[in-house]
Amino acid sequence: MSLNITLQGENTAWHFPLMILVSFLLFYLIIRIVIGKTQFNQKIKSILILSVFVVILGMLLGKYGAQMGFKWWIYYPVPMLMTVLLPPIVLKMNIKESQLYLFLSFLSAPFIHVLFSFFLDWKEYMPFWDIPFIGDI
């Protein structure tokens, strides 16, 4: 009996929206950890707008940038720069908060990839990094 819920030939188009949702929730969690409950609650509208830009638009640009005709130097670095620069600037993080944010944000993509790859055998989040599927172990 296989735990793999991704059957060969199955339509995987719904994977990307689910990955965006997980990334969105993880981004929220990281921001909440970094700036604390009080600031998080006070800045919730800014965080929502920031999340749309950093997570949703960033992931869409990263995934579909080449197909939209953008040069690689736009669809690769722009989402990364949005992720790195916008939250500390928009949320007015101090140095300590910015450092913690950067550390956690750099860990978030590999963390998401490991979860999807190991438990669901979805390799498209970071396809260059092969993580074995639990059902194959």
N, CA, C and O atoms as CSV, one atom per row, in Angstrom:
chain,resi,resn,atom,element,x,y,z
A,1,MET,N,N,0.853,-1.188,0.000
A,1,MET,CA,C,0.000,0.000,0.000
A,1,MET,C,C,0.888,1.238,0.000
A,1,MET,O,O,1.775,1.370,0.844
A,2,SER,N,N,0.656,2.130,-0.930
A,2,SER,CA,C,1.483,3.327,-1.069
A,2,SER,C,C,0.793,4.523,-0.424
A,2,SER,O,O,-0.425,4.684,-0.502
A,3,LEU,N,N,1.613,5.356,0.217
A,3,LEU,CA,C,1.098,6.599,0.799
A,3,LEU,C,C,1.043,7.719,-0.225
A,3,LEU,O,O,0.503,8.790,0.055
A,4,ASN,N,N,1.593,7.485,-1.399
A,4,ASN,CA,C,1.700,8.515,-2.424
A,4,ASN,C,C,0.327,8.865,-2.964
A,4,ASN,O,O,-0.328,8.034,-3.593
A,5,ILE,N,N,-0.117,10.103,-2.720
A,5,ILE,CA,C,-1.428,10.521,-3.205
A,5,ILE,C,C,-1.341,11.167,-4.585
A,5,ILE,O,O,-2.368,11.542,-5.152
A,6,THR,N,N,-0.141,11.304,-5.132
A,6,THR,CA,C,0.033,11.846,-6.467
A,6,THR,C,C,0.176,10.678,-7.422
A,6,THR,O,O,1.263,10.119,-7.573
A,7,LEU,N,N,-0.902,10.315,-8.055
A,7,LEU,CA,C,-0.899,9.203,-8.977
A,7,LEU,C,C,-0.295,9.633,-10.300
A,7,LEU,O,O,-0.456,10.777,-10.725
A,8,GLN,N,N,0.400,8.711,-10.946
A,8,GLN,CA,C,1.005,9.023,-12.233
A,8,GLN,C,C,-0.094,9.396,-13.210
A,8,GLN,O,O,-1.112,8.711,-13.308
A,9,GLY,N,N,0.121,10.493,-13.934
A,9,GLY,CA,C,-0.867,10.961,-14.883
A,9,GLY,C,C,-1.933,11.857,-14.260
A,9,GLY,O,O,-2.770,12.413,-14.971
A,10,GLU,N,N,-1.905,11.996,-12.954
A,10,GLU,CA,C,-2.885,12.834,-12.262
A,10,GLU,C,C,-2.629,14.302,-12.604
A,10,GLU,O,O,-1.485,14.709,-12.808
A,11,ASN,N,N,-3.680,15.076,-12.662
A,11,ASN,CA,C,-3.553,16.516,-12.896
A,11,ASN,C,C,-2.962,17.155,-11.646
A,11,ASN,O,O,-3.555,17.090,-10.568
A,12,THR,N,N,-1.806,17.766,-11.791
A,12,THR,CA,C,-1.121,18.375,-10.647
A,12,THR,C,C,-1.251,19.894,-10.638
A,12,THR,O,O,-0.539,20.564,-9.890
A,13,ALA,N,N,-2.136,20.444,-11.442
A,13,ALA,CA,C,-2.285,21.897,-11.525
A,13,ALA,C,C,-2.683,22.507,-10.183
A,13,ALA,O,O,-2.383,23.673,-9.928
A,14,TRP,N,N,-3.334,21.759,-9.343
A,14,TRP,CA,C,-3.772,22.282,-8.047
A,14,TRP,C,C,-2.646,22.317,-7.024
A,14,TRP,O,O,-2.817,22.903,-5.955
A,15,HIS,N,N,-1.504,21.710,-7.315
A,15,HIS,CA,C,-0.366,21.723,-6.389
A,15,HIS,C,C,0.108,23.145,-6.117
A,15,HIS,O,O,0.318,23.525,-4.965
A,16,PHE,N,N,0.276,23.927,-7.172
A,16,PHE,CA,C,0.831,25.272,-7.013
A,16,PHE,C,C,-0.050,26.157,-6.133
A,16,PHE,O,O,0.488,26.817,-5.244
A,17,PRO,N,N,-1.373,26.213,-6.325
A,17,PRO,CA,C,-2.195,27.013,-5.401
A,17,PRO,C,C,-2.079,26.554,-3.949
A,17,PRO,O,O,-2.082,27.379,-3.035
A,18,LEU,N,N,-1.978,25.249,-3.735
A,18,LEU,CA,C,-1.819,24.755,-2.364
A,18,LEU,C,C,-0.462,25.165,-1.797
A,18,LEU,O,O,-0.354,25.502,-0.618
A,19,MET,N,N,0.558,25.135,-2.626
A,19,MET,CA,C,1.883,25.569,-2.184
A,19,MET,C,C,1.883,27.069,-1.855
A,19,MET,O,O,2.542,27.498,-0.908
A,20,ILE,N,N,1.156,27.848,-2.624
A,20,ILE,CA,C,1.024,29.275,-2.319
A,20,ILE,C,C,0.337,29.451,-0.964
A,20,ILE,O,O,0.777,30.259,-0.146
A,21,LEU,N,N,-0.724,28.708,-0.727
A,21,LEU,CA,C,-1.444,28.806,0.547
A,21,LEU,C,C,-0.538,28.450,1.721
A,21,LEU,O,O,-0.520,29.165,2.723
A,22,VAL,N,N,0.206,27.368,1.614
A,22,VAL,CA,C,1.110,26.964,2.692
A,22,VAL,C,C,2.186,28.030,2.889
A,22,VAL,O,O,2.518,28.376,4.023
A,23,SER,N,N,2.728,28.546,1.796
A,23,SER,CA,C,3.743,29.610,1.888
A,23,SER,C,C,3.170,30.862,2.543
A,23,SER,O,O,3.837,31.512,3.349
A,24,PHE,N,N,1.937,31.193,2.195
A,24,PHE,CA,C,1.251,32.350,2.762
A,24,PHE,C,C,1.108,32.191,4.277
A,24,PHE,O,O,1.402,33.112,5.039
A,25,LEU,N,N,0.656,31.022,4.697
A,25,LEU,CA,C,0.473,30.765,6.134
A,25,LEU,C,C,1.809,30.760,6.873
A,25,LEU,O,O,1.908,31.277,7.986
A,26,LEU,N,N,2.824,30.181,6.261
A,26,LEU,CA,C,4.141,30.168,6.891
A,26,LEU,C,C,4.719,31.579,6.974
A,26,LEU,O,O,5.358,31.928,7.966
A,27,PHE,N,N,4.500,32.385,5.948
A,27,PHE,CA,C,4.945,33.776,5.973
A,27,PHE,C,C,4.283,34.516,7.138
A,27,PHE,O,O,4.947,35.247,7.873
A,28,TYR,N,N,2.974,34.323,7.300
A,28,TYR,CA,C,2.251,34.926,8.426
A,28,TYR,C,C,2.854,34.494,9.755
A,28,TYR,O,O,3.065,35.319,10.644
A,29,LEU,N,N,3.130,33.206,9.890
A,29,LEU,CA,C,3.700,32.681,11.124
A,29,LEU,C,C,5.073,33.301,11.394
A,29,LEU,O,O,5.369,33.684,12.526
A,30,ILE,N,N,5.893,33.399,10.380
A,30,ILE,CA,C,7.219,33.998,10.539
A,30,ILE,C,C,7.102,35.449,10.983
A,30,ILE,O,O,7.793,35.873,11.908
A,31,ILE,N,N,6.233,36.211,10.330
A,31,ILE,CA,C,6.051,37.621,10.702
A,31,ILE,C,C,5.551,37.715,12.145
A,31,ILE,O,O,6.009,38.566,12.907
A,32,ARG,N,N,4.619,36.849,12.515
A,32,ARG,CA,C,4.070,36.854,13.884
A,32,ARG,C,C,5.158,36.564,14.909
A,32,ARG,O,O,5.214,37.204,15.959
A,33,ILE,N,N,6.026,35.596,14.602
A,33,ILE,CA,C,7.133,35.259,15.500
A,33,ILE,C,C,8.096,36.436,15.616
A,33,ILE,O,O,8.550,36.772,16.710
A,34,VAL,N,N,8.395,37.046,14.501
A,34,VAL,CA,C,9.424,38.093,14.463
A,34,VAL,C,C,8.979,39.380,15.153
A,34,VAL,O,O,9.731,39.945,15.947
A,35,ILE,N,N,7.773,39.847,14.862
A,35,ILE,CA,C,7.379,41.160,15.405
A,35,ILE,C,C,6.523,41.064,16.662
A,35,ILE,O,O,6.259,42.083,17.300
A,36,GLY,N,N,6.091,39.879,17.028
A,36,GLY,CA,C,5.303,39.714,18.245
A,36,GLY,C,C,3.818,39.945,18.028
A,36,GLY,O,O,3.404,40.525,17.025
A,37,LYS,N,N,3.038,39.488,18.970
A,37,LYS,CA,C,1.577,39.509,18.863
A,37,LYS,C,C,1.017,40.927,18.786
A,37,LYS,O,O,0.151,41.208,17.958
A,38,THR,N,N,1.501,41.808,19.633
A,38,THR,CA,C,0.957,43.172,19.680
A,38,THR,C,C,1.160,43.901,18.366
A,38,THR,O,O,0.209,44.436,17.795
A,39,GLN,N,N,2.408,43.925,17.877
A,39,GLN,CA,C,2.677,44.604,16.606
A,39,GLN,C,C,1.961,43.908,15.453
A,39,GLN,O,O,1.462,44.561,14.537
A,40,PHE,N,N,1.915,42.584,15.504
A,40,PHE,CA,C,1.237,41.833,14.453
A,40,PHE,C,C,-0.228,42.265,14.361
A,40,PHE,O,O,-0.734,42.534,13.271
A,41,ASN,N,N,-0.897,42.327,15.497
A,41,ASN,CA,C,-2.306,42.733,15.511
A,41,ASN,C,C,-2.486,44.181,15.071
A,41,ASN,O,O,-3.464,44.503,14.396
A,42,GLN,N,N,-1.560,45.051,15.440
A,42,GLN,CA,C,-1.649,46.457,15.053
A,42,GLN,C,C,-1.413,46.666,13.560
A,42,GLN,O,O,-1.954,47.602,12.971
A,43,LYS,N,N,-0.616,45.806,12.951
A,43,LYS,CA,C,-0.215,45.975,11.552
A,43,LYS,C,C,-0.834,44.930,10.631
A,43,LYS,O,O,-0.306,44.678,9.548
A,44,ILE,N,N,-1.920,44.330,11.033
A,44,ILE,CA,C,-2.494,43.212,10.288
A,44,ILE,C,C,-2.852,43.588,8.845
A,44,ILE,O,O,-2.668,42.772,7.942
A,45,LYS,N,N,-3.354,44.795,8.610
A,45,LYS,CA,C,-3.701,45.200,7.236
A,45,LYS,C,C,-2.450,45.319,6.368
A,45,LYS,O,O,-2.441,44.871,5.221
A,46,SER,N,N,-1.409,45.917,6.912
A,46,SER,CA,C,-0.141,46.019,6.178
A,46,SER,C,C,0.435,44.645,5.906
A,46,SER,O,O,0.981,44.400,4.831
A,47,ILE,N,N,0.318,43.745,6.874
A,47,ILE,CA,C,0.846,42.390,6.716
A,47,ILE,C,C,0.081,41.634,5.638
A,47,ILE,O,O,0.681,40.886,4.866
A,48,LEU,N,N,-1.219,41.815,5.575
A,48,LEU,CA,C,-2.024,41.167,4.540
A,48,LEU,C,C,-1.603,41.651,3.153
A,48,LEU,O,O,-1.390,40.841,2.251
A,49,ILE,N,N,-1.485,42.955,2.984
A,49,ILE,CA,C,-1.063,43.519,1.688
A,49,ILE,C,C,0.353,43.052,1.347
A,49,ILE,O,O,0.630,42.658,0.214
A,50,LEU,N,N,1.227,43.099,2.318
A,50,LEU,CA,C,2.599,42.642,2.143
A,50,LEU,C,C,2.628,41.165,1.745
A,50,LEU,O,O,3.411,40.775,0.878
A,51,SER,N,N,1.802,40.358,2.355
A,51,SER,CA,C,1.731,38.929,2.054
A,51,SER,C,C,1.308,38.673,0.614
A,51,SER,O,O,1.830,37.776,-0.048
A,52,VAL,N,N,0.368,39.459,0.143
A,52,VAL,CA,C,-0.081,39.317,-1.243
A,52,VAL,C,C,1.076,39.603,-2.193
A,52,VAL,O,O,1.290,38.861,-3.152
A,53,PHE,N,N,1.819,40.668,-1.934
A,53,PHE,CA,C,2.949,41.005,-2.802
A,53,PHE,C,C,4.078,39.991,-2.694
A,53,PHE,O,O,4.535,39.449,-3.700
A,54,VAL,N,N,4.523,39.739,-1.474
A,54,VAL,CA,C,5.700,38.901,-1.273
A,54,VAL,C,C,5.419,37.445,-1.640
A,54,VAL,O,O,6.203,36.828,-2.360
A,55,VAL,N,N,4.326,36.900,-1.160
A,55,VAL,CA,C,4.068,35.470,-1.360
A,55,VAL,C,C,3.359,35.208,-2.686
A,55,VAL,O,O,3.887,34.497,-3.541
A,56,ILE,N,N,2.194,35.767,-2.858
A,56,ILE,CA,C,1.387,35.424,-4.036
A,56,ILE,C,C,2.009,35.966,-5.315
A,56,ILE,O,O,2.286,35.202,-6.240
A,57,LEU,N,N,2.230,37.263,-5.379
A,57,LEU,CA,C,2.821,37.822,-6.601
A,57,LEU,C,C,4.242,37.337,-6.814
A,57,LEU,O,O,4.644,37.074,-7.947
A,58,GLY,N,N,5.004,37.215,-5.738
A,58,GLY,CA,C,6.372,36.721,-5.854
A,58,GLY,C,C,6.425,35.310,-6.412
A,58,GLY,O,O,7.237,35.019,-7.291
A,59,MET,N,N,5.564,34.427,-5.909
A,59,MET,CA,C,5.559,33.048,-6.397
A,59,MET,C,C,5.038,32.960,-7.828
A,59,MET,O,O,5.537,32.167,-8.626
A,60,LEU,N,N,4.037,33.772,-8.151
A,60,LEU,CA,C,3.532,33.780,-9.529
A,60,LEU,C,C,4.596,34.275,-10.502
A,60,LEU,O,O,4.780,33.699,-11.574
A,61,LEU,N,N,5.293,35.340,-10.127
A,61,LEU,CA,C,6.355,35.867,-10.973
A,61,LEU,C,C,7.481,34.848,-11.114
A,61,LEU,O,O,8.001,34.642,-12.210
A,62,GLY,N,N,7.854,34.217,-10.014
A,62,GLY,CA,C,8.904,33.212,-10.065
A,62,GLY,C,C,8.544,32.021,-10.935
A,62,GLY,O,O,9.398,31.489,-11.644
A,63,LYS,N,N,7.293,31.601,-10.889
A,63,LYS,CA,C,6.871,30.420,-11.648
A,63,LYS,C,C,6.580,30.744,-13.113
A,63,LYS,O,O,6.941,29.968,-13.997
A,64,TYR,N,N,5.938,31.867,-13.377
A,64,TYR,CA,C,5.476,32.157,-14.730
A,64,TYR,C,C,6.236,33.282,-15.430
A,64,TYR,O,O,5.883,33.664,-16.545
A,65,GLY,N,N,7.273,33.813,-14.789
A,65,GLY,CA,C,8.019,34.927,-15.368
A,65,GLY,C,C,8.564,34.656,-16.749
A,65,GLY,O,O,8.434,35.494,-17.641
A,66,ALA,N,N,9.164,33.514,-16.942
A,66,ALA,CA,C,9.723,33.168,-18.255
A,66,ALA,C,C,8.618,33.045,-19.295
A,66,ALA,O,O,8.775,33.489,-20.432
A,67,GLN,N,N,7.504,32.443,-18.903
A,67,GLN,CA,C,6.381,32.275,-19.824
A,67,GLN,C,C,5.744,33.614,-20.200
A,67,GLN,O,O,5.144,33.749,-21.266
A,68,MET,N,N,5.885,34.612,-19.302
A,68,MET,CA,C,5.342,35.940,-19.590
A,68,MET,C,C,6.306,36.783,-20.421
A,68,MET,O,O,5.997,37.920,-20.777
A,69,GLY,N,N,7.470,36.222,-20.725
A,69,GLY,CA,C,8.430,36.916,-21.560
A,69,GLY,C,C,9.428,37.782,-20.808
A,69,GLY,O,O,10.183,38.532,-21.426
A,70,PHE,N,N,9.442,37.689,-19.483
A,70,PHE,CA,C,10.404,38.460,-18.700
A,70,PHE,C,C,11.790,37.842,-18.814
A,70,PHE,O,O,11.930,36.639,-19.035
A,71,LYS,N,N,12.789,38.657,-18.663
A,71,LYS,CA,C,14.168,38.184,-18.631
A,71,LYS,C,C,14.398,37.477,-17.295
A,71,LYS,O,O,13.717,37.762,-16.310
A,72,TRP,N,N,15.365,36.550,-17.266
A,72,TRP,CA,C,15.653,35.784,-16.045
A,72,TRP,C,C,16.037,36.699,-14.897
A,72,TRP,O,O,15.736,36.390,-13.744
A,73,TRP,N,N,16.690,37.814,-15.178
A,73,TRP,CA,C,17.132,38.714,-14.128
A,73,TRP,C,C,15.981,39.512,-13.529
A,73,TRP,O,O,16.184,40.321,-12.623
A,74,ILE,N,N,14.785,39.284,-14.034
A,74,ILE,CA,C,13.584,39.869,-13.418
A,74,ILE,C,C,12.864,38.799,-12.598
A,74,ILE,O,O,12.604,39.000,-11.412
A,75,TYR,N,N,12.541,37.668,-13.219
A,75,TYR,CA,C,11.713,36.685,-12.504
A,75,TYR,C,C,12.454,35.856,-11.477
A,75,TYR,O,O,11.807,35.176,-10.679
A,76,TYR,N,N,13.782,35.876,-11.454
A,76,TYR,CA,C,14.516,35.229,-10.356
A,76,TYR,C,C,14.792,36.190,-9.202
A,76,TYR,O,O,14.355,35.926,-8.083
A,77,PRO,N,N,15.502,37.297,-9.434
A,77,PRO,CA,C,15.868,38.144,-8.290
A,77,PRO,C,C,14.744,39.004,-7.727
A,77,PRO,O,O,14.758,39.304,-6.533
A,78,VAL,N,N,13.771,39.413,-8.537
A,78,VAL,CA,C,12.725,40.302,-8.017
A,78,VAL,C,C,11.914,39.641,-6.896
A,78,VAL,O,O,11.730,40.265,-5.850
A,79,PRO,N,N,11.421,38.406,-7.066
A,79,PRO,CA,C,10.719,37.782,-5.925
A,79,PRO,C,C,11.610,37.627,-4.695
A,79,PRO,O,O,11.153,37.804,-3.566
A,80,MET,N,N,12.883,37.295,-4.916
A,80,MET,CA,C,13.801,37.149,-3.785
A,80,MET,C,C,14.006,38.490,-3.091
A,80,MET,O,O,13.982,38.560,-1.862
A,81,LEU,N,N,14.205,39.539,-3.855
A,81,LEU,CA,C,14.397,40.872,-3.260
A,81,LEU,C,C,13.138,41.346,-2.548
A,81,LEU,O,O,13.219,41.986,-1.500
A,82,MET,N,N,11.973,41.034,-3.114
A,82,MET,CA,C,10.715,41.392,-2.443
A,82,MET,C,C,10.628,40.697,-1.083
A,82,MET,O,O,10.224,41.305,-0.092
A,83,THR,N,N,11.005,39.434,-1.047
A,83,THR,CA,C,10.948,38.657,0.194
A,83,THR,C,C,11.937,39.180,1.223
A,83,THR,O,O,11.623,39.256,2.411
A,84,VAL,N,N,13.123,39.537,0.770
A,84,VAL,CA,C,14.178,39.971,1.678
A,84,VAL,C,C,13.989,41.411,2.149
A,84,VAL,O,O,14.187,41.706,3.328
A,85,LEU,N,N,13.614,42.300,1.250
A,85,LEU,CA,C,13.606,43.735,1.565
A,85,LEU,C,C,12.270,44.290,2.055
A,85,LEU,O,O,12.238,45.102,2.980
A,86,LEU,N,N,11.181,43.862,1.449
A,86,LEU,CA,C,9.895,44.500,1.777
A,86,LEU,C,C,9.446,44.329,3.230
A,86,LEU,O,O,9.110,45.331,3.861
A,87,PRO,N,N,9.421,43.125,3.795
A,87,PRO,CA,C,8.939,43.012,5.181
A,87,PRO,C,C,9.708,43.875,6.191
A,87,PRO,O,O,9.073,44.576,6.978
A,88,PRO,N,N,11.048,43.853,6.201
A,88,PRO,CA,C,11.741,44.720,7.166
A,88,PRO,C,C,11.449,46.209,6.956
A,88,PRO,O,O,11.347,46.967,7.920
A,89,ILE,N,N,11.316,46.623,5.695
A,89,ILE,CA,C,11.063,48.042,5.413
A,89,ILE,C,C,9.624,48.411,5.755
A,89,ILE,O,O,9.388,49.360,6.503
A,90,VAL,N,N,8.665,47.670,5.214
A,90,VAL,CA,C,7.244,47.992,5.408
A,90,VAL,C,C,6.841,47.889,6.872
A,90,VAL,O,O,6.082,48.723,7.365
A,91,LEU,N,N,7.337,46.886,7.565
A,91,LEU,CA,C,6.955,46.675,8.966
A,91,LEU,C,C,7.881,47.386,9.952
A,91,LEU,O,O,7.724,47.262,11.167
A,92,LYS,N,N,8.847,48.130,9.415
A,92,LYS,CA,C,9.786,48.914,10.228
A,92,LYS,C,C,10.450,48.052,11.314
A,92,LYS,O,O,10.459,48.398,12.496
A,93,MET,N,N,11.000,46.925,10.867
A,93,MET,CA,C,11.670,46.022,11.798
A,93,MET,C,C,13.008,46.610,12.230
A,93,MET,O,O,13.694,47.260,11.441
A,94,ASN,N,N,13.368,46.379,13.480
A,94,ASN,CA,C,14.691,46.779,13.938
A,94,ASN,C,C,15.715,45.750,13.447
A,94,ASN,O,O,15.343,44.778,12.790
A,95,ILE,N,N,16.981,45.951,13.754
A,95,ILE,CA,C,18.048,45.074,13.268
A,95,ILE,C,C,17.847,43.630,13.746
A,95,ILE,O,O,17.969,42.691,12.960
A,96,LYS,N,N,17.545,43.462,15.008
A,96,LYS,CA,C,17.357,42.113,15.558
A,96,LYS,C,C,16.181,41.411,14.880
A,96,LYS,O,O,16.297,40.246,14.500
A,97,GLU,N,N,15.057,42.101,14.726
A,97,GLU,CA,C,13.889,41.526,14.053
A,97,GLU,C,C,14.207,41.195,12.593
A,97,GLU,O,O,13.817,40.143,12.087
A,98,SER,N,N,14.916,42.101,11.926
A,98,SER,CA,C,15.278,41.877,10.526
A,98,SER,C,C,16.164,40.650,10.374
A,98,SER,O,O,15.976,39.854,9.453
A,99,GLN,N,N,17.118,40.496,11.263
A,99,GLN,CA,C,17.995,39.333,11.201
A,99,GLN,C,C,17.221,38.033,11.422
A,99,GLN,O,O,17.431,37.053,10.708
A,100,LEU,N,N,16.332,38.027,12.408
A,100,LEU,CA,C,15.517,36.844,12.661
A,100,LEU,C,C,14.607,36.568,11.468
A,100,LEU,O,O,14.455,35.420,11.050
A,101,TYR,N,N,14.005,37.618,10.922
A,101,TYR,CA,C,13.143,37.449,9.749
A,101,TYR,C,C,13.919,36.832,8.587
A,101,TYR,O,O,13.450,35.878,7.966
A,102,LEU,N,N,15.098,37.369,8.291
A,102,LEU,CA,C,15.897,36.855,7.182
A,102,LEU,C,C,16.267,35.393,7.400
A,102,LEU,O,O,16.180,34.586,6.475
A,103,PHE,N,N,16.675,35.053,8.604
A,103,PHE,CA,C,17.020,33.675,8.929
A,103,PHE,C,C,15.828,32.744,8.695
A,103,PHE,O,O,15.959,31.724,8.018
A,104,LEU,N,N,14.675,33.093,9.252
A,104,LEU,CA,C,13.488,32.246,9.117
A,104,LEU,C,C,12.969,32.203,7.686
A,104,LEU,O,O,12.526,31.154,7.218
A,105,SER,N,N,13.021,33.333,6.988
A,105,SER,CA,C,12.522,33.346,5.610
A,105,SER,C,C,13.399,32.501,4.693
A,105,SER,O,O,12.890,31.867,3.770
A,106,PHE,N,N,14.712,32.482,4.934
A,106,PHE,CA,C,15.589,31.642,4.116
A,106,PHE,C,C,15.370,30.157,4.413
A,106,PHE,O,O,15.605,29.319,3.542
A,107,LEU,N,N,14.932,29.823,5.604
A,107,LEU,CA,C,14.638,28.432,5.939
A,107,LEU,C,C,13.260,27.983,5.437
A,107,LEU,O,O,13.015,26.784,5.298
A,108,SER,N,N,12.371,28.926,5.170
A,108,SER,CA,C,10.989,28.567,4.853
A,108,SER,C,C,10.843,27.789,3.551
A,108,SER,O,O,10.107,26.803,3.520
A,109,ALA,N,N,11.509,28.190,2.482
A,109,ALA,CA,C,11.362,27.475,1.204
A,109,ALA,C,C,11.872,26.040,1.310
A,109,ALA,O,O,11.163,25.121,0.900
A,110,PRO,N,N,13.081,25.809,1.846
A,110,PRO,CA,C,13.497,24.403,2.003
A,110,PRO,C,C,12.562,23.605,2.911
A,110,PRO,O,O,12.305,22.429,2.651
A,111,PHE,N,N,12.055,24.229,3.966
A,111,PHE,CA,C,11.123,23.559,4.873
A,111,PHE,C,C,9.868,23.113,4.124
A,111,PHE,O,O,9.436,21.967,4.256
A,112,ILE,N,N,9.288,24.014,3.345
A,112,ILE,CA,C,8.084,23.690,2.570
A,112,ILE,C,C,8.385,22.582,1.569
A,112,ILE,O,O,7.603,21.645,1.409
A,113,HIS,N,N,9.531,22.699,0.896
A,113,HIS,CA,C,9.905,21.672,-0.089
A,113,HIS,C,C,10.043,20.298,0.567
A,113,HIS,O,O,9.555,19.301,0.034
A,114,VAL,N,N,10.700,20.247,1.709
A,114,VAL,CA,C,10.869,18.968,2.417
A,114,VAL,C,C,9.506,18.387,2.781
A,114,VAL,O,O,9.277,17.192,2.592
A,115,LEU,N,N,8.606,19.209,3.297
A,115,LEU,CA,C,7.276,18.712,3.659
A,115,LEU,C,C,6.539,18.131,2.459
A,115,LEU,O,O,6.046,17.005,2.516
A,116,PHE,N,N,6.465,18.898,1.374
A,116,PHE,CA,C,5.737,18.438,0.195
A,116,PHE,C,C,6.417,17.234,-0.457
A,116,PHE,O,O,5.744,16.301,-0.895
A,117,SER,N,N,7.727,17.252,-0.521
A,117,SER,CA,C,8.449,16.153,-1.164
A,117,SER,C,C,8.379,14.874,-0.337
A,117,SER,O,O,8.062,13.805,-0.859
A,118,PHE,N,N,8.671,14.988,0.935
A,118,PHE,CA,C,8.748,13.812,1.792
A,118,PHE,C,C,7.379,13.169,2.027
A,118,PHE,O,O,7.249,11.946,1.960
A,119,PHE,N,N,6.371,13.977,2.299
A,119,PHE,CA,C,5.074,13.426,2.655
A,119,PHE,C,C,4.121,13.223,1.475
A,119,PHE,O,O,3.271,12.334,1.520
A,120,LEU,N,N,4.251,14.036,0.420
A,120,LEU,CA,C,3.309,13.948,-0.701
A,120,LEU,C,C,3.958,13.578,-2.028
A,120,LEU,O,O,3.260,13.324,-3.009
A,121,ASP,N,N,5.294,13.545,-2.067
A,121,ASP,CA,C,6.047,13.251,-3.289
A,121,ASP,C,C,5.829,14.316,-4.365
A,121,ASP,O,O,5.828,14.017,-5.559
A,122,TRP,N,N,5.646,15.558,-3.925
A,122,TRP,CA,C,5.538,16.687,-4.849
A,122,TRP,C,C,6.907,17.335,-4.906
A,122,TRP,O,O,7.393,17.856,-3.902
A,123,LYS,N,N,7.521,17.308,-6.052
A,123,LYS,CA,C,8.907,17.774,-6.191
A,123,LYS,C,C,9.023,19.148,-6.830
A,123,LYS,O,O,10.139,19.644,-6.985
A,124,GLU,N,N,7.935,19.775,-7.204
A,124,GLU,CA,C,8.020,20.989,-8.005
A,124,GLU,C,C,8.342,22.280,-7.240
A,124,GLU,O,O,8.637,23.297,-7.867
A,125,TYR,N,N,8.294,22.265,-5.926
A,125,TYR,CA,C,8.588,23.504,-5.183
A,125,TYR,C,C,10.047,23.904,-5.345
A,125,TYR,O,O,10.342,25.068,-5.616
A,126,MET,N,N,10.954,22.963,-5.185
A,126,MET,CA,C,12.387,23.168,-5.425
A,126,MET,C,C,12.891,21.935,-6.177
A,126,MET,O,O,13.559,21.083,-5.591
A,127,PRO,N,N,12.575,21.837,-7.472
A,127,PRO,CA,C,12.832,20.596,-8.207
A,127,PRO,C,C,14.308,20.198,-8.303
A,127,PRO,O,O,14.613,19.041,-8.589
A,128,PHE,N,N,15.206,21.120,-8.074
A,128,PHE,CA,C,16.635,20.837,-8.143
A,128,PHE,C,C,17.154,20.113,-6.901
A,128,PHE,O,O,18.298,19.658,-6.888
A,129,TRP,N,N,16.319,19.999,-5.846
A,129,TRP,CA,C,16.737,19.354,-4.605
A,129,TRP,C,C,15.880,18.105,-4.388
A,129,TRP,O,O,14.699,18.206,-4.057
A,130,ASP,N,N,16.475,16.947,-4.573
A,130,ASP,CA,C,15.738,15.697,-4.487
A,130,ASP,C,C,15.619,15.223,-3.039
A,130,ASP,O,O,16.614,14.912,-2.386
A,131,ILE,N,N,14.397,15.178,-2.563
A,131,ILE,CA,C,14.083,14.666,-1.229
A,131,ILE,C,C,13.302,13.368,-1.437
A,131,ILE,O,O,12.324,13.360,-2.185
A,132,PRO,N,N,13.706,12.284,-0.802
A,132,PRO,CA,C,12.978,11.021,-1.007
A,132,PRO,C,C,11.573,11.076,-0.413
A,132,PRO,O,O,11.328,11.726,0.603
A,133,PHE,N,N,10.687,10.394,-1.059
A,133,PHE,CA,C,9.291,10.280,-0.610
A,133,PHE,C,C,9.203,9.208,0.474
A,133,PHE,O,O,9.827,8.153,0.355
A,134,ILE,N,N,8.444,9.468,1.518
A,134,ILE,CA,C,8.327,8.537,2.647
A,134,ILE,C,C,7.839,7.156,2.190
A,134,ILE,O,O,8.235,6.139,2.759
A,135,GLY,N,N,6.998,7.121,1.184
A,135,GLY,CA,C,6.485,5.845,0.686
A,135,GLY,C,C,7.521,5.002,-0.024
A,135,GLY,O,O,7.317,3.802,-0.212
A,136,ASP,N,N,8.631,5.606,-0.421
A,136,ASP,CA,C,9.703,4.889,-1.107
A,136,ASP,C,C,10.793,4.413,-0.159
A,136,ASP,O,O,11.700,3.685,-0.560
A,137,ILE,N,N,10.703,4.819,1.078
A,137,ILE,CA,C,11.759,4.471,2.044
A,137,ILE,C,C,11.484,3.115,2.653
A,137,ILE,O,O,12.257,2.645,3.487
